[in-house]
Amino acid sequence: MSFTGYWYLLDPPWFDTLSDSGPIEKEGRRCAYLPPPDEEAKMIDMRDHILSAPKDIEDLETLGRQTSTCPYYGTRRAIKQAELVTLPYNLLLQKRAREALGIDLTDQVVIVDEAHNLIDTILAVHTLPVSSTIIRVSKTQVDLYRSKFRNRLKTKHVVHLTRLSVLLTALKNFTEAWMNGNAGATENKTLDVSSRKKKLPQEEMFGVAEFIRMLGAHAENINPLEIEKYLRESKIARKISGYSDKLADAAAASDPSKRAAYARRKGATPPLHAIESLLLALANPDEDGRIFLSRTGNPGAETIQLKYQLLNPSTHFREVVEKARSVVLAGGTMSPIGDFHTQLFSYLAPERLVVYSCGHVVPKSNIRTIVLGKGPRGKPLEFKFGARGDEELIMELGQTILNLTNLVPNGFVVFLPSYAFLSLVKTAWGKGENKILERLSKKKKIFYEPQENGDVESVLREFSAIASNSTEGLTGAILFAVVGAKLSEGLNFSDGLARAVAIVGLPFANLGSAELQARMKYVREHTNNSGVDAGKELYENLCMRATNQSIGRAIRHRGDWAAIVFIDQRYGTPRIRSKLPGWIGTDLEVTDKFGDAMKQLGEFFRSKK
């Protein structure tokens, strides 16, 4: 296969470099790198250059500078002639995005990489949060624009803008009433402890049809899909935003105190675009999603977040499947795969689905997988949510990690179920007579996964340097990370960076989450297998998919070797074992005695010296 074109669209880095090193000249609002219609030949020439040979992002930036042509729009022009098009999930999974970019999937082969994220991504890109501030600003902008240009607009524009204003008024009034507890009550109400005196819900769930009814008779008679179509085809949101910017410019010029606030907002996505997406979501079948209202911000300065939560991922992926010649879902760790059958492809005949799985490229002698059911003092290791505050259990975990550290050379990565639990063990291990952290630090340099994205790179850099090269009497480094956070996906702890990975507990999601409860209820009602609790299956699969991604951070090439240690006796149960990666299979050792586990691990590490 010859690859004649590549496509890079998500946050192209050359936008920043162009503006930083050679400012983009603008005539009005037009970018100097975007040729006008009468210079179409420049864009065609750019397209042909892109298709002539594979180019990476840096090549495209250089080409754009040389030809004074925007590489972003140049790559878009190359789509139809390209044999291979790469694009991020959100542009593939949203029908409107595909249409806008001219992507026709008819008779194409679609390959989804890292497909373990597919279901969650479909739900995420079609889940739409809109704040009460966005609603209020949108209504103000629409009313100002309609008032200013009413006599110059065609009748159809006035009619549609009036309907939009009515709907925005209904949304604004409803969110304000809900904030004050006057929007009615439903059986789905959940109260936060801090708000019981006021009896105001912190979060409430509505069906889509129920929500539209509660907006009132005027809004109920308006077709959201019709307004969304008008906004999309007329592109009037940009015009309204442009007019609002002019008014804001004038206000800032006359009142310097407003300039800073306006500068922060300028260039942001027009608020009506969020409303447009919400209206499209409200046109989905009632059973496919739910509306959630919640409070954000501090008391006295609260805002309301209105969010449409998609529950049915198959609706939006079905068109991809039906148009494409073939769809390939690929991933290094796809287990457990049951959700793909029940949530994405339940409408397909079983013979249309082909599952191919192969073993690990690493020989079995290079992997040792063990379940620790008990700690060194004989206490059962089971980190259920309610038991995580058990100080004795926390100290038993600390002693377990200490013993493992004595055996593991170089890098040791320990995944914990949450940041809250990480904070808990740090506090517990730093006090008392045992002072586990102090004893750990005499063996390995200790690192913790940061909660801020900006700190991740520096932590990884320092951890890598010390893990690979033991110094100052240390045997390497130990990194405490969180399952499902920044370090559990997309990073490679190969060779000496992770000679062992430990998974502490089972990282189940918060079962008290109204959104998770709605999703579990949906799959229970729409799964035909009467012998299986589909909601429980979903709950476990979410946990195990995150766990399996963490496991996959180590052993990254054929010559690599490492131990995988599961510190929770539940990993030894048949139900949980069946959801681990296939390459672990029957080689998983479930030990009831801590000494037996240490003996096996000691033999494994000695064999690798």
GIZILIN-V149783 format. One line per field, one symbol per residue. ss: DSSP state (A for helix, B for strand, O for the rest). phi: phi as a letter, one per 20 degrees, with the letter a starting at -180 (. if undefined). Layout:
BEGIN
ss->???
phi->???
END
This chain:
BEGIN
ss->OOOOOOOOOOOOOAAAAAAAAOOOOBBOOBBOOOOOAAAAAAAAAAAAAAAAOOOOAAAAAAAAAAAOOOAAAAAAAOOOOOOOOOOOAAAAAOAAAAAAAOOOOOOOBBBBOOAAAAAAAAAAAOOBBBBAAAAAAAAAAAAAAAAAAOOOOOAAAAAAAAAAAAAAAAAAAAAAAAAOOOOOOOOOOBOOAAAOOOOOOOBBBBBAAAAAAAOOAAAAOOOAAAAAAAAAAAOAAAAAAAAAAAAAAAAAAAOAAAAAAAAAAOOOOOAAAAAAAAAAAAOOOAAABBBBBBBBOOOOOOBBBBBBBBOOOAAAAAAAAAAOOBBBBOOOOOOOOAAAAAAAOOOOOAAAOOOOOOOOOOOAAABBBBBBOBOOOOOBOOOOAAAOOOAAAAAAAAAAAAAAAAAOOBBBBBBBOOAAAAAAAAAAAOOOOOOAAAAAAOOOBBBBOOOOAAAAAAAAAAAAAAAAOOOOOOOBBBBBBBOOOOOOOOOOOOAAAOOBBBBBOOOOOOOOOAAAAAAAAAAAAAOOOOOOOAAAAAAAAAAAAAAAAAAOOOOOOOOOOBBBBBBOAAAAOAAAAOOOOOOOAAAOBBBOOAAAAAAAAAAAAAAOO
phi->.deeaccccelgffgfffffebgffcdmdeffedffgfdggfffffgfffffagceffffffffffelcffffffffegfefecddbfgfffedgfffffemedegmeedddelffeffffgfffdececeffgffffffffffffffdgfdefgfffffffffffffffffffffffgemdenccfefcdegfdffeldfebbdcfffffffffoffffedegfffffffffelfgfffffffffffgffffecgfeffffffefnffggffffgffffffefggffbcdddbecnegncfcdddcedfddffgeefffffeffbcdddafceffdgffffedcfeefgfedddcccfffefgfeccdcdeecefenfgdbefgfefeffffffffffffgffffdfelecddedfafffgfffgfffecmfflffffffedbfeccffeegfefffffffgffeffcfblmeepbcdeccfndfdecmdddelffbebcddemdeffffefffffffffffffcdeffecefffffgffgffffffffgffdldbgefbadddedrfffefgffgfdfggfflfefeddedffffffffffffffef
END
